[in-house]
């Protein structure tokens, strides 16, 4: 190992490489976020709602390949976690709209960072590296 002499101590290259990076302000924060956003389709639903309220059928159109049952389950989960609100209108036929809460809108910068990362490193389907 190479060493670096400092006035206070000797620091090895291994010490520099292994130094932990602090990502979480408290242990379990990332795991907590993954409990909400880690399901398949959930980030895409949040992204679809990022431009405003949407009805169920419009969400289905924006998310090709999602089953109605899965969409319904994910919307229920997001409502339970207070990421979205569900507003029912007393009309015939009934109309329901889903919209991000402030807590849900706080996820948009995370999705933008994920999109930036995805642009920088295209998926394995389109590139081998």
ABEGO torsion letter per residue (X at the ends): XBBBBBAABBBBAAAAAABBBBABABBGAAAAAAAAAABBGAAAAAAAAAAEBBBAAAAAAABBGBBAAAAAAAAAAAAAAGABBBBBBBBOBBBBBBBBBAAAAAAAAAAAAAAAAAAABBBAAABAX
